[in-house]
């Protein structure tokens, strides 16, 4: 015995609105029968099967006109139509993925800019603005500045805030030691602490799982930046004009007496703390 369904029943069963079913009827895509007693629309089980096919094609991004023409055509080749739509969807998928990639890059760059503001948040605004501009001016090739911001954007706001607080605390401890010789144990302990901060931040920028650890080349680059990189020198000298030179000499001493004799001991110093700050 044939089973019949009202518009509201089909709407609930198929998860489409009554208005959609009326529209499908109006354009000749899914034409129900009319009850003789009241003229209301009614649908059979074959109607439901056809509706499911229509909804499938809609999910595949076929237009209603395309679906109607395909389903009414006597020589309709479903396989060919689906193959064409498959290729179209793949091209749209590629375009969508590219858009997603572009958005993710923009998000990371925005996070990098925010991190710079956090890192400079404890200095006067005019000084922070100048340092941010000086940082941008270091890059002359197109895209280099954005690439640097992307790396900084790999660090979370919480990690940047932690580093800012940790660095300020480190400065407060180091400044009273400027009168001591660089080989003093207290100075060397703070050099090690400074190294751990730098190494952790590098690992976060380069992404922890890909970071290969602190090499002698990287350590030397970080050390020489204190006297050769104008921005780095300004940033440390802001706290005390003697700080860049003293820290440079202390790090050079650490290089010769600690790092070079046992590089593996310091390769991942500080990195293990990164995971707890996400």
Buried (B, 14 or more C-beta within 10 A) or exposed (E): EEEBBBBEEBBEEBEBEBEBBEBBBEEEBBBBEEEEEEEEBBBBEEBBEBBEBBBEBBEBEBEBEBBBBBBEEEEEEEEEBBEEBEEEBEEEEEEEEEEEEEEEBEEBBEBBBBBBBBBBBEBEEEEBEBBBEEBBEEBEEEEEBBBBBBBBBBBBEEBBBBBBEBBEEBBEEBBEBBEEEBEBEEBBEBBBBBBBBBBBBBBBBEEBEEBEBBEEEBBBEBBBBBBEBEBBBBBBBBBBEEBBBBBBBBBBBBBEEBBEEEBEEBBBBBBEBBEEBE
